[in-house]
């Protein structure tokens, strides 16, 4: 795996979590809190899944199983 790919995925993770909070905040202005959470949840879950993948890749790279070029 290339280092640039790992960094771009980490930036995507940050963007997903930030977008989740922005969607939650702005949708609370016009919608009830429950609906706002339902709108922001897919972004947060995608970010959480990506965080697990990146953590697994970083752990495998630290153990020497996966090489990051």
C-alpha positions in Angstrom: 0.0 0.0 0.0 1.2 3.5 -0.8 1.7 6.1 1.9 -0.3 8.6 -0.1 -3.3 6.3 -0.2 -3.2 5.9 3.6 -3.0 9.7 4.1 -5.8 10.4 1.7 -8.0 7.9 3.5 -7.2 9.5 6.8 -8.2 12.9 5.4 -11.4 11.4 4.1 -12.1 10.0 7.6 -11.6 13.5 9.1 -13.9 15.0 6.4 -16.6 12.4 7.0 -16.7 13.1 10.8 -16.6 16.8 10.3 -19.4 16.6 7.7 -21.4 14.5 10.1 -21.2 17.3 12.8 -22.0 20.0 10.2 -25.1 18.1 9.0 -26.2 17.5 12.5 -25.8 21.1 13.5 -27.4 22.7 10.5 -30.3 20.2 10.3 -31.1 20.9 13.9 -31.9 24.5 12.9 -35.0 23.4 10.9 -35.7 19.8 11.9 -36.3 18.0 15.2 -33.2 16.5 16.9 -34.2 12.9 16.1 -34.4 13.6 12.4 -31.1 15.5 12.5 -29.4 12.5 14.0 -30.9 10.2 11.4 -29.5 12.4 8.7 -26.0 12.6 10.2 -25.7 8.9 11.2 -24.7 7.5 7.8 -21.7 9.8 7.6 -20.6 9.0 11.2 -20.9 5.3 10.6 -18.9 5.5 7.4 -16.2 7.4 9.3 -16.2 4.8 12.1 -15.9 2.0 9.6 -13.0 3.8 7.8 -11.3 4.3 11.2 -11.5 0.6 11.9 -10.0 -0.2 8.5 -7.2 2.4 8.9 -6.4 1.1 12.4 -6.2 -2.4 11.1 -3.9 -1.4 8.3 -1.7 0.6 10.6 -1.5 -2.3 13.0 -0.5 -4.7 10.3 2.1 -2.3 9.0 3.6 -1.9 12.5 3.8 -5.7 12.9 5.5 -6.0 9.5 2.7 -8.0 7.8 1.7 -5.2 5.5 4.3 -2.9 3.9 3.6 0.7 3.3 5.7 2.1 0.6 
